[in-house]
């Protein structure tokens, strides 16, 4: 996640999903996997905040994002905690470790220590949301290649093994259908005991949210996802189920 993405149409869907779960009593921690802005045009899709037809999905969230992004020109993930837009949520805001000329062992140490601090911060929440720029690191990618843009499967599994449910952001990109099927089920393959679920958001760039749930929580969270999809978010086709 980058501050420059804050408030784009993908964020509206993401926050709408998390807000709906939180309003039904799910305690949530968000690990932004925060990286520096890069000066690109990514995150530019904010025109929806000038189109009132989008307000019906979540008026309170829409109004808050519009005030921040359009009226004040502020794009900053800290708004989420300041405004309480996901009730009761905690937000891990420590940036990803700096990638520089340090040797691989030093980079790995920084990443491991950062991850341990994130685990400690998010402890106690029923659901942990991981929001890296590019999703889960694909298999076969060199360990340090753009590593700050990805969550590692092992990191996601650590939250699950600590007794928490996990949901993470990813996108299909240019993957073929078989590649996409393998990619979005990678965490379930690593944790066979987990119960998977998935939703995809269909405005702007396609974004998918993949859940790995514990048995005792799966029925309740899946019921809440059903309710979410029975709302305006699902009825209009903004969100659909993503088979996992």
C-alpha positions as YAML, in Angstrom:
chain: A
units: angstrom
residues:
- id: 1
  name: UNK
  ca: [0.00, 0.00, 0.00]
- id: 2
  name: UNK
  ca: [1.10, 3.56, -0.76]
- id: 3
  name: UNK
  ca: [-0.40, 6.81, 0.49]
- id: 4
  name: UNK
  ca: [-0.89, 7.82, -3.15]
- id: 5
  name: UNK
  ca: [-3.47, 5.01, -3.53]
- id: 6
  name: UNK
  ca: [-5.56, 6.23, -0.61]
- id: 7
  name: UNK
  ca: [-9.16, 6.92, -1.52]
- id: 8
  name: UNK
  ca: [-9.14, 5.58, -5.07]
- id: 9
  name: UNK
  ca: [-12.10, 3.48, -6.15]
- id: 10
  name: UNK
  ca: [-10.35, 0.27, -5.15]
- id: 11
  name: UNK
  ca: [-9.92, 1.64, -1.66]
- id: 12
  name: UNK
  ca: [-13.63, 2.46, -1.51]
- id: 13
  name: UNK
  ca: [-14.46, -1.19, -2.13]
- id: 14
  name: UNK
  ca: [-11.77, -2.47, 0.21]
- id: 15
  name: UNK
  ca: [-12.82, -0.24, 3.07]
- id: 16
  name: UNK
  ca: [-16.48, -0.99, 2.39]
- id: 17
  name: UNK
  ca: [-15.80, -4.71, 2.80]
- id: 18
  name: UNK
  ca: [-13.75, -4.33, 5.98]
- id: 19
  name: UNK
  ca: [-16.18, -1.79, 7.43]
- id: 20
  name: UNK
  ca: [-19.10, -4.17, 6.88]
- id: 21
  name: UNK
  ca: [-17.30, -6.98, 8.73]
- id: 22
  name: UNK
  ca: [-16.30, -4.65, 11.57]
- id: 23
  name: UNK
  ca: [-19.84, -3.32, 11.94]
- id: 24
  name: UNK
  ca: [-20.95, -6.91, 12.53]
- id: 25
  name: UNK
  ca: [-18.51, -7.37, 15.37]
- id: 26
  name: UNK
  ca: [-15.39, -8.77, 13.66]
- id: 27
  name: UNK
  ca: [-12.27, -7.27, 15.25]
- id: 28
  name: UNK
  ca: [-9.79, -6.31, 12.54]
- id: 29
  name: UNK
  ca: [-6.12, -5.43, 12.29]
- id: 30
  name: UNK
  ca: [-4.74, -3.96, 9.07]
- id: 31
  name: UNK
  ca: [-1.10, -4.34, 8.09]
- id: 32
  name: UNK
  ca: [-0.64, -1.81, 5.31]
- id: 33
  name: UNK
  ca: [2.71, -3.20, 4.10]
- id: 34
  name: UNK
  ca: [3.32, 0.52, 3.59]
- id: 35
  name: UNK
  ca: [5.77, 1.58, 0.86]
- id: 36
  name: UNK
  ca: [6.84, 5.06, -0.32]
- id: 37
  name: UNK
  ca: [4.92, 6.90, -3.04]
- id: 38
  name: UNK
  ca: [6.59, 6.47, -6.41]
- id: 39
  name: UNK
  ca: [5.33, 9.39, -8.48]
- id: 40
  name: UNK
  ca: [3.40, 7.14, -10.88]
- id: 41
  name: UNK
  ca: [-0.23, 7.62, -11.91]
- id: 42
  name: UNK
  ca: [-1.32, 4.59, -9.87]
- id: 43
  name: UNK
  ca: [-4.16, 5.48, -7.53]
- id: 44
  name: UNK
  ca: [-5.58, 8.10, -9.88]
- id: 45
  name: UNK
  ca: [-9.11, 6.65, -10.03]
- id: 46
  name: UNK
  ca: [-10.92, 9.11, -7.76]
- id: 47
  name: UNK
  ca: [-13.48, 10.51, -10.21]
- id: 48
  name: UNK
  ca: [-16.11, 8.32, -8.53]
- id: 49
  name: UNK
  ca: [-15.97, 10.78, -5.60]
- id: 50
  name: UNK
  ca: [-17.53, 13.37, -7.88]
- id: 51
  name: UNK
  ca: [-20.31, 11.04, -8.99]
- id: 52
  name: UNK
  ca: [-23.09, 10.72, -6.43]
- id: 53
  name: UNK
  ca: [-24.28, 7.40, -7.82]
- id: 54
  name: UNK
  ca: [-21.42, 5.75, -5.92]
- id: 55
  name: UNK
  ca: [-22.53, 7.18, -2.60]
- id: 56
  name: UNK
  ca: [-25.30, 4.62, -2.11]
- id: 57
  name: UNK
  ca: [-22.89, 1.79, -1.35]
- id: 58
  name: UNK
  ca: [-21.75, 3.32, 1.93]
- id: 59
  name: UNK
  ca: [-22.73, 6.98, 2.41]
- id: 60
  name: UNK
  ca: [-20.65, 7.58, 5.55]
- id: 61
  name: UNK
  ca: [-17.51, 6.12, 3.98]
- id: 62
  name: UNK
  ca: [-18.09, 7.90, 0.67]
- id: 63
  name: UNK
  ca: [-18.57, 11.27, 2.35]
- id: 64
  name: UNK
  ca: [-15.45, 10.85, 4.47]
- id: 65
  name: UNK
  ca: [-13.29, 9.90, 1.49]
- id: 66
  name: UNK
  ca: [-14.71, 12.72, -0.61]
- id: 67
  name: UNK
  ca: [-13.97, 15.29, 2.08]
- id: 68
  name: UNK
  ca: [-10.43, 14.01, 2.50]
- id: 69
  name: UNK
  ca: [-9.41, 13.36, -1.11]
- id: 70
  name: UNK
  ca: [-11.43, 15.93, -3.08]
- id: 71
  name: UNK
  ca: [-12.06, 18.76, -0.64]
- id: 72
  name: UNK
  ca: [-8.76, 18.64, 1.25]
- id: 73
  name: UNK
  ca: [-6.47, 16.95, -1.27]
- id: 74
  name: UNK
  ca: [-5.17, 14.63, 1.41]
- id: 75
  name: UNK
  ca: [-4.10, 11.11, 0.52]
- id: 76
  name: UNK
  ca: [-2.79, 9.43, 3.62]
- id: 77
  name: UNK
  ca: [-3.66, 6.07, 5.16]
- id: 78
  name: UNK
  ca: [-3.56, 7.61, 8.64]
- id: 79
  name: UNK
  ca: [-7.02, 9.01, 7.87]
- id: 80
  name: UNK
  ca: [-8.43, 5.53, 8.44]
- id: 81
  name: UNK
  ca: [-7.55, 5.52, 12.11]
- id: 82
  name: UNK
  ca: [-8.20, 9.24, 12.65]
- id: 83
  name: UNK
  ca: [-11.72, 9.04, 11.23]
- id: 84
  name: UNK
  ca: [-12.59, 5.59, 12.59]
- id: 85
  name: UNK
  ca: [-13.78, 4.45, 9.17]
- id: 86
  name: UNK
  ca: [-13.39, 0.78, 10.12]
- id: 87
  name: UNK
  ca: [-14.88, 0.59, 13.62]
- id: 88
  name: UNK
  ca: [-12.50, -0.71, 16.25]
- id: 89
  name: UNK
  ca: [-9.75, -1.56, 13.76]
- id: 90
  name: UNK
  ca: [-6.03, -1.33, 14.47]
- id: 91
  name: UNK
  ca: [-3.58, -0.21, 11.77]
- id: 92
  name: UNK
  ca: [0.07, -1.24, 11.58]
- id: 93
  name: UNK
  ca: [1.66, 1.77, 9.91]
- id: 94
  name: UNK
  ca: [5.38, 0.99, 10.16]
- id: 95
  name: UNK
  ca: [6.79, 1.20, 6.61]
- id: 96
  name: UNK
  ca: [8.35, -1.79, 4.95]
- id: 97
  name: UNK
  ca: [12.09, -2.12, 5.62]
- id: 98
  name: UNK
  ca: [14.31, 0.04, 3.44]
- id: 99
  name: UNK
  ca: [15.71, -1.76, 0.40]
- id: 100
  name: UNK
  ca: [19.23, -0.49, -0.19]
- id: 101
  name: UNK
  ca: [22.69, -1.83, -0.82]
- id: 102
  name: UNK
  ca: [22.72, -3.99, 2.29]
- id: 103
  name: UNK
  ca: [23.69, -7.65, 1.81]
- id: 104
  name: UNK
  ca: [20.89, -10.23, 1.59]
- id: 105
  name: UNK
  ca: [21.36, -11.43, 5.17]
- id: 106
  name: UNK
  ca: [20.87, -7.90, 6.50]
- id: 107
  name: UNK
  ca: [17.78, -7.32, 4.35]
- id: 108
  name: UNK
  ca: [16.31, -10.61, 5.54]
- id: 109
  name: UNK
  ca: [16.99, -9.64, 9.15]
- id: 110
  name: UNK
  ca: [15.22, -6.30, 8.72]
- id: 111
  name: UNK
  ca: [12.23, -7.97, 7.11]
- id: 112
  name: UNK
  ca: [11.99, -10.64, 9.80]
- id: 113
  name: UNK
  ca: [12.13, -8.08, 12.61]
- id: 114
  name: UNK
  ca: [9.54, -5.90, 10.88]
- id: 115
  name: UNK
  ca: [7.25, -8.91, 10.50]
- id: 116
  name: UNK
  ca: [7.64, -9.85, 14.16]
- id: 117
  name: UNK
  ca: [6.62, -6.34, 15.20]
- id: 118
  name: UNK
  ca: [3.60, -6.55, 12.90]
- id: 119
  name: UNK
  ca: [2.58, -9.90, 14.40]
- id: 120
  name: UNK
  ca: [2.81, -8.47, 17.91]
- id: 121
  name: UNK
  ca: [0.82, -5.37, 16.97]
- id: 122
  name: UNK
  ca: [-1.97, -7.33, 15.28]
- id: 123
  name: UNK
  ca: [-2.26, -9.93, 18.06]
- id: 124
  name: UNK
  ca: [-5.74, -10.33, 19.50]
- id: 125
  name: UNK
  ca: [-7.70, -9.37, 16.40]
- id: 126
  name: UNK
  ca: [-10.04, -11.94, 14.90]
- id: 127
  name: UNK
  ca: [-9.15, -11.00, 11.31]
- id: 128
  name: UNK
  ca: [-5.88, -9.62, 9.94]
- id: 129
  name: UNK
  ca: [-5.89, -7.88, 6.57]
- id: 130
  name: UNK
  ca: [-2.63, -7.76, 4.61]
- id: 131
  name: UNK
  ca: [-2.45, -5.00, 1.99]
- id: 132
  name: UNK
  ca: [0.81, -5.25, 0.00]
- id: 133
  name: UNK
  ca: [1.18, -3.39, -3.30]
- id: 134
  name: UNK
  ca: [1.19, -6.56, -5.40]
- id: 135
  name: UNK
  ca: [-0.31, -9.31, -3.24]
- id: 136
  name: UNK
  ca: [1.43, -12.53, -2.24]
- id: 137
  name: UNK
  ca: [4.91, -13.07, -3.65]
- id: 138
  name: UNK
  ca: [4.66, -15.53, -6.55]
- id: 139
  name: UNK
  ca: [6.46, -18.83, -6.38]
- id: 140
  name: UNK
  ca: [9.74, -18.85, -8.23]
- id: 141
  name: UNK
  ca: [10.40, -15.16, -7.82]
- id: 142
  name: UNK
  ca: [13.88, -14.31, -6.57]
- id: 143
  name: UNK
  ca: [13.68, -13.79, -2.79]
- id: 144
  name: UNK
  ca: [14.74, -10.13, -2.79]
- id: 145
  name: UNK
  ca: [13.24, -9.06, -6.14]
- id: 146
  name: UNK
  ca: [10.84, -6.20, -5.28]
- id: 147
  name: UNK
  ca: [10.20, -8.00, -2.00]
- id: 148
  name: UNK
  ca: [8.81, -4.85, -0.36]
- id: 149
  name: UNK
  ca: [5.85, -4.96, -2.76]
- id: 150
  name: UNK
  ca: [4.70, -8.39, -1.59]
- id: 151
  name: UNK
  ca: [3.51, -10.24, 1.46]
- id: 152
  name: UNK
  ca: [5.21, -13.61, 1.86]
- id: 153
  name: UNK
  ca: [3.13, -16.76, 2.18]
- id: 154
  name: UNK
  ca: [5.02, -17.63, 5.33]
- id: 155
  name: UNK
  ca: [4.11, -14.28, 6.87]
- id: 156
  name: UNK
  ca: [0.42, -14.79, 6.15]
- id: 157
  name: UNK
  ca: [0.65, -18.30, 7.58]
- id: 158
  name: UNK
  ca: [2.18, -16.95, 10.80]
- id: 159
  name: UNK
  ca: [-1.00, -14.98, 11.51]
- id: 160
  name: UNK
  ca: [-3.15, -18.04, 10.83]
- id: 161
  name: UNK
  ca: [-0.94, -20.21, 13.02]
- id: 162
  name: UNK
  ca: [-1.33, -17.65, 15.80]
- id: 163
  name: UNK
  ca: [-5.08, -18.38, 15.74]
- id: 164
  name: UNK
  ca: [-6.18, -15.47, 13.55]
- id: 165
  name: UNK
  ca: [-8.11, -15.43, 10.31]
- id: 166
  name: UNK
  ca: [-6.32, -13.83, 7.38]
- id: 167
  name: UNK
  ca: [-7.43, -11.91, 4.29]
- id: 168
  name: UNK
  ca: [-5.04, -10.44, 1.77]
- id: 169
  name: UNK
  ca: [-5.21, -8.33, -1.36]
- id: 170
  name: UNK
  ca: [-4.06, -9.64, -4.74]
- id: 171
  name: UNK
  ca: [-4.84, -9.19, -8.42]
- id: 172
  name: UNK
  ca: [-4.95, -11.41, -11.47]
- id: 173
  name: UNK
  ca: [-2.86, -9.16, -13.71]
- id: 174
  name: UNK
  ca: [-1.67, -10.99, -16.81]
- id: 175
  name: UNK
  ca: [-1.85, -14.46, -15.33]
- id: 176
  name: UNK
  ca: [-3.53, -17.16, -17.36]
- id: 177
  name: UNK
  ca: [-6.56, -18.87, -15.84]
- id: 178
  name: UNK
  ca: [-4.50, -21.85, -14.54]
- id: 179
  name: UNK
  ca: [-1.84, -19.50, -13.14]
- id: 180
  name: UNK
  ca: [-4.52, -17.44, -11.40]
- id: 181
  name: UNK
  ca: [-6.12, -20.52, -9.88]
- id: 182
  name: UNK
  ca: [-2.77, -21.65, -8.49]
- id: 183
  name: UNK
  ca: [-1.82, -18.18, -7.28]
- id: 184
  name: UNK
  ca: [-4.98, -17.38, -5.35]
- id: 185
  name: UNK
  ca: [-5.02, -20.81, -3.68]
- id: 186
  name: UNK
  ca: [-1.34, -20.70, -2.65]
- id: 187
  name: UNK
  ca: [-2.04, -19.92, 1.01]
- id: 188
  name: UNK
  ca: [-4.67, -22.66, 1.25]
- id: 189
  name: UNK
  ca: [-2.14, -25.08, -0.22]
- id: 190
  name: UNK
  ca: [0.36, -24.06, 2.44]
- id: 191
  name: UNK
  ca: [-2.25, -24.36, 5.22]
- id: 192
  name: UNK
  ca: [-4.50, -27.27, 4.18]
- id: 193
  name: UNK
  ca: [-6.49, -26.98, 7.42]
- id: 194
  name: UNK
  ca: [-7.69, -23.48, 6.56]
- id: 195
  name: UNK
  ca: [-11.09, -22.75, 5.05]
- id: 196
  name: UNK
  ca: [-10.75, -20.49, 1.98]
- id: 197
  name: UNK
  ca: [-13.09, -17.83, 0.66]
- id: 198
  name: UNK
  ca: [-12.69, -15.06, -1.88]
- id: 199
  name: UNK
  ca: [-14.30, -11.89, -3.20]
- id: 200
  name: UNK
  ca: [-13.38, -9.81, -6.23]
- id: 201
  name: UNK
  ca: [-14.01, -6.09, -6.74]
- id: 202
  name: UNK
  ca: [-14.78, -5.11, -10.33]
- id: 203
  name: UNK
  ca: [-14.27, -1.36, -10.63]
- id: 204
  name: UNK
  ca: [-11.01, 0.17, -11.78]
- id: 205
  name: UNK
  ca: [-8.30, -2.47, -11.67]
- id: 206
  name: UNK
  ca: [-9.64, -5.90, -10.69]
- id: 207
  name: UNK
  ca: [-8.86, -6.59, -7.04]
- id: 208
  name: UNK
  ca: [-9.39, -9.83, -5.18]
- id: 209
  name: UNK
  ca: [-9.52, -10.53, -1.46]
- id: 210
  name: UNK
  ca: [-8.57, -14.05, -0.42]
- id: 211
  name: UNK
  ca: [-9.55, -15.32, 3.05]
- id: 212
  name: UNK
  ca: [-8.00, -18.17, 5.02]
- id: 213
  name: UNK
  ca: [-10.32, -18.97, 7.89]
- id: 214
  name: UNK
  ca: [-10.27, -21.21, 10.93]
- id: 215
  name: UNK
  ca: [-13.04, -23.79, 11.11]
- id: 216
  name: UNK
  ca: [-14.69, -22.20, 14.14]
- id: 217
  name: UNK
  ca: [-14.87, -18.79, 12.43]
- id: 218
  name: UNK
  ca: [-15.54, -19.84, 8.84]
- id: 219
  name: UNK
  ca: [-19.31, -20.23, 9.04]
- id: 220
  name: UNK
  ca: [-19.83, -16.86, 10.72]
- id: 221
  name: UNK
  ca: [-17.52, -14.89, 8.43]
- id: 222
  name: UNK
  ca: [-18.90, -16.54, 5.30]
- id: 223
  name: UNK
  ca: [-22.40, -15.62, 6.45]
- id: 224
  name: UNK
  ca: [-21.27, -12.00, 6.78]
- id: 225
  name: UNK
  ca: [-19.78, -12.14, 3.28]
- id: 226
  name: UNK
  ca: [-23.15, -13.43, 2.02]
- id: 227
  name: UNK
  ca: [-24.84, -10.45, 3.69]
- id: 228
  name: UNK
  ca: [-22.31, -8.08, 2.17]
- id: 229
  name: UNK
  ca: [-22.99, -9.46, -1.30]
- id: 230
  name: UNK
  ca: [-26.73, -9.15, -0.75]
- id: 231
  name: UNK
  ca: [-26.27, -5.42, -0.20]
- id: 232
  name: UNK
  ca: [-25.75, -2.75, -2.87]
- id: 233
  name: UNK
  ca: [-22.13, -3.84, -3.15]
- id: 234
  name: UNK
  ca: [-23.08, -7.23, -4.56]
- id: 235
  name: UNK
  ca: [-26.39, -6.39, -6.16]
- id: 236
  name: UNK
  ca: [-24.77, -3.98, -8.60]
- id: 237
  name: UNK
  ca: [-21.95, -6.35, -9.45]
- id: 238
  name: UNK
  ca: [-19.28, -4.26, -7.75]
- id: 239
  name: UNK
  ca: [-18.29, -7.37, -5.77]
- id: 240
  name: UNK
  ca: [-18.71, -11.04, -6.65]
- id: 241
  name: UNK
  ca: [-17.53, -14.27, -5.12]
- id: 242
  name: UNK
  ca: [-14.09, -15.44, -6.26]
- id: 243
  name: UNK
  ca: [-13.80, -19.26, -6.21]
- id: 244
  name: UNK
  ca: [-10.76, -20.41, -4.26]
...
